[in-house]
Amino acid sequence: MTTAPRLVEVRQNILKHNDILARALRDRFQESGVFVVSLVSSPGSGKTMLLERLLTLLKRRHRVAALVGDLATENDAARLARSGAQVRQITTGTICHLDAAMVEHALDGWALDQLDFLFLENVGNLVCPASYDLGEHLRCVILSVTEGEDKPLKYPTIFNTADVAVITKIDLASAVEFDREAIERNVQAVRPGMRTLAVSAKTGEGMGELVALMEAAIT
Amino acid sequence: MHELSVAVSLVEIATEEGGRLGGRVCAVHVKIGQLAGVAKEALAFSFDIASQDTPIAGSRLVIEDTDGRALELVALEIES
């Protein structure tokens, strides 16, 4: 005799294992006194260049390190190491995002209490990283002036999970007729109240403001 | 395209919960938010692959649309 299947409510977050791990990481970062910033963007936004400058500037007064995620190659870690900061590459293979387990694994053997700032550079992708908490304190979404002002409207989820939007390559703004007001409007439409900063890692414009924002977080 | 990663997590959790409840899991009910960044068709396809050779292989995935960023395992159908 067969009985009808019974429906049992279980109510679990599908990514709960990642969330539990991310919470543990956040507690660990807090205890160690390290401020953790993640960077998300599409490929080619100038994320690595921005991070290289940031590491160089912050390193003058603080202890800084970075984990950098890519599908393949260790090129970015080599580039970032030029700043003199401690850098490790996470090679994800075919996976399009970092998750908390990858971060935890990559931190193995690092003395977090010897750091003031830790940066997590995600894989270049504006979709998948939105779903994965990495235990970071601040999530920066980065977009360059060459990508078009409607990026926030096209990728609302990632903008919605971020804390600050950094507009890069501002030195190219006039060449590409970049509309600063339009981007501000579009960011505010998907994430009301989010702060936006415009920088050029090449000329240094706006970098002081970004450094100040990071430093304000640890004081 | 991280539906396969999401499907793998879903299969893990559904297998855990199914094991706790006892019996065979014949359907998995989930809620997916519009802002979750997950495509339903891709998730359904990935679920069939991710559940192969697991205790919940052959179970049906039932997806309900919802608002926000929800990615939730809501219920299991269990045959005893």
Contacts between the chains, C-beta under 8 A, distances in Angstrom:
chain1	res1	chain2	res2	distance
A	2	B	79	7.8
A	3	B	79	7.8
A	3	B	80	6.6
A	5	B	26	5.3
A	5	B	27	7.1
A	5	B	77	4.3
A	5	B	78	6.0
A	5	B	79	4.7
A	6	B	77	7.1
A	6	B	78	5.4
A	6	B	80	7.3
A	7	B	29	7.7
A	7	B	75	5.5
A	7	B	76	7.6
A	7	B	77	5.3
A	7	B	78	8.0
A	8	B	21	5.7
A	8	B	75	6.1
A	8	B	76	5.3
A	8	B	77	7.7
A	8	B	78	5.8
A	9	B	74	6.7
A	9	B	75	4.8
A	10	B	17	4.7
A	10	B	21	8.0
A	10	B	73	5.9
A	10	B	74	7.2
A	10	B	75	6.0
A	10	B	76	5.8
A	11	B	72	6.7
A	11	B	73	7.2
A	11	B	74	6.1
A	11	B	75	7.8
A	12	B	13	5.3
A	12	B	17	6.7
A	12	B	72	7.0
A	12	B	73	4.6
A	13	B	71	6.5
A	13	B	72	6.0
A	13	B	73	7.7
A	14	B	6	6.1
A	14	B	9	5.4
A	14	B	10	4.9
A	14	B	13	6.4
A	14	B	30	6.8
A	14	B	71	4.4
A	14	B	72	6.4
A	14	B	73	5.5
A	15	B	6	7.0
A	15	B	9	5.6
A	15	B	71	5.8
A	16	B	9	7.9
A	16	B	13	6.6
A	17	B	9	6.2
A	17	B	12	6.9
A	17	B	13	7.5
A	18	B	9	7.1
A	95	B	2	7.6
A	95	B	5	6.6
A	96	B	1	6.2
A	96	B	2	5.6
A	97	B	2	5.8
A	97	B	5	7.5
A	99	B	5	7.5
A	127	B	1	7.4
A	127	B	2	7.3
A	127	B	37	5.2
A	128	B	1	7.0
A	128	B	2	3.7
A	128	B	5	7.6
A	128	B	37	7.0
A	130	B	37	5.2
A	130	B	69	8.0
A	131	B	2	6.6
A	131	B	6	7.2
A	131	B	36	6.8
A	131	B	37	5.9
A	131	B	38	7.5
A	131	B	69	7.8
A	131	B	71	6.8
A	156	B	35	6.6
A	157	B	35	4.9
A	157	B	36	7.4
A	157	B	37	4.7
A	157	B	69	6.8
A	158	B	37	7.9
A	160	B	35	6.6
A	160	B	69	7.7
A	161	B	69	7.8
